[in-house]
Amino acid sequence: MTGRVLPFGPSNPIIQAPMAGGGATPALAAAVSRAGGLGFLAAGYRTAQDVRREIAAVRERTDRPFGVNVFVPDFAAARREPGDDAALARYREELAPEAERYGVTLPEAPAWDDDEWDAKIGLLVDERVPVAGFTFGCPPPEVTARLHDAGSVIMVMVNTPWEAVAAAESGADAVIVQSSGAGGHQAAFLPPPPSWPPTWEAPDDLPELVALVREATDVPLVAAGGIMDGADVAAVLAAGAVAAQLGTAFLRTPESGTHPVHKAALADPRFTRTAFTRAFSGRTARGLANRFMAEHEASAPACYPQVHHLTKGLRRAAAEHGDPEAMALWCGRGYRRCRDLPAAALVEVLMEELAAARA
């Protein structure tokens, strides 16, 4: 199946991932967009007013297209399953020594919330954001219609071919295909349909996953997960993607808002691998394997975003103490290939490497 091109005008196929939690900044997004790619802001965990200020800050720096990514709430999770409260209470009790270690007080009963969903959608419409990205699901039809009426291009992140089909059917203009090698949260939001084996697992190899999704839909595909250099970009373009989304590759740029302790950990020899965990947020995410993950992964309940709110103060305090062992050090499998370059210079190098790989 032949894919279409992206419905906006980046001059190169580099997209900077919307890294929630501080990594994505107006300076980073603007630098990537000015360099001919597409920079992204992350609305997740931010207030709508904070996001509005960041949009203004990007527009002060560039008139090029940029994107804003929003987390799609799981409204079904607002109705707690039997045992959720007890599981959260047990996890809170387990984390009490961590709270004492870092001098913080854990919230008594962290609640589910929708991350200001309505306010953020209204903001994207009001601001006529060039590209609206969505993680953890597809926007409902009325949201899609409002954003399209405002002139926005809609992109949805997926992990599987059937999620890509669902995204296309929901009105997405492009789909971001995320592999297991990606840093941060996995986007997964749909179980396999009856036509797929219930135990089907996506391939670890990103080009292979892109090719599978390419067979399922003809919407433009963006590849994400473990892309660190121009040769990686060339591989996913050859597999059927029209662009590559990179997050970890930008973590050590000076424009990144990644905490200095996190940046240092990416080059610290004591951190030898990445792993999936839900210990920090209650939802599967990839980061550097550290003490907190080793000690608490087995007992962390699958309650998102409640676990995120429960551990937020701990993570912040650990960063203030300069201790990476209790921080969520989100990054992809290729983290050792991070380069300490300004964002625009990194985009230029990536394009040179892409040209060399295609020669």
Phi, psi and omega in degrees: 000130183271130181274157176271172179273165178294139183274036171209180196247051172292144181273351174220166188271026182260123175241131177272125184294146177279088185276103180290155179098004175123340183296317180276125180232163175302322180296319180291311181301316181293321181297317180293317179295319178298329181280001176103356177265206177231115176270151182232141165263155177248118178275343181301134179069008177251153173284158179300322180292323175298318180295320178301317179295323180291323176300315179298321181294323176295315183292336174291335185263336183202153172254012178281158177299149176212172181232162173230128181257139182235142173278130177276120182291146172268090186295336176295330181289345177295334175268098188299139176285152175304129179099346181299313181299318180294319180295319177295320179296319178295320180293320177300318179297319178297326183276357181305315177298328176295318179299319179294319180302318185258003175069042179235162175252126179282142176298144185294310184217081181302133186256156172293145172213165184260014176057038178056044183307305184299317181296322182288322176296316177301322179295314180299320179293312181300319184277353181049054182298132184303317181229128177249119180255151181226135178235146181079015177153180178259143174293146178293163186305320182293327177290315177304315181296317180297317181291319177295321177297330179277357178091010182277145169271136183251129177236136181236134178271138182223162175246347188221162176300320182289329174292324177297318177297316179298319179296316179298317180293336179280350179108009178298139178275339177205157181235134176263117183266110185256127178267173180292346179280356182288148174279159180076200188287141169285145187275349191319131181218356180226137173286165179298139174288167182303334182284352179249147176300134183297339180260010181301136177237138178293144177294146176292329183288119184295313178303323178295318179295318178301316180297322177296316180291325179300327178288338186267337184206154179254010175293153177301138181248136171248132182263139181217140175128097176080013179276119186234341181215177184295330177294322175297319178299315180301322182295319182284329175294321178294333181278350178124358176281156176255352179200164179237134178255125182240131176244299181305322181301335182262000187297326184263007175291150179296336179282342180293144176269010179302135182301142180305326178294321177295314179302316181296323182297331181297335179250004183280123183295343180287340177264108191254352183201166171253163178205158172280145176205154167240012184295332183269329188231345186086005179222144186298127179212153181255135176202178177298131180290120181228184184301314183302315179298316182297322186275336190236352182302317187296334185252356182290125179285154178277067182235094179251134008263015184302316180294324174304313180292326180295319186264356186303313180295323177299313182296319179295317180294321178299318178297318179296329177277358182071027185250104181286351185287348177234023176256152173276096185269065185299132174189162179270177184299334183272021190302330181294345180263013174300142179240136181273080182227151169302150187302315181296321178295322178296317177300318179298316179296317179301318180292324176295317179294323178297315179298319180294321181292332181272348184292000000 
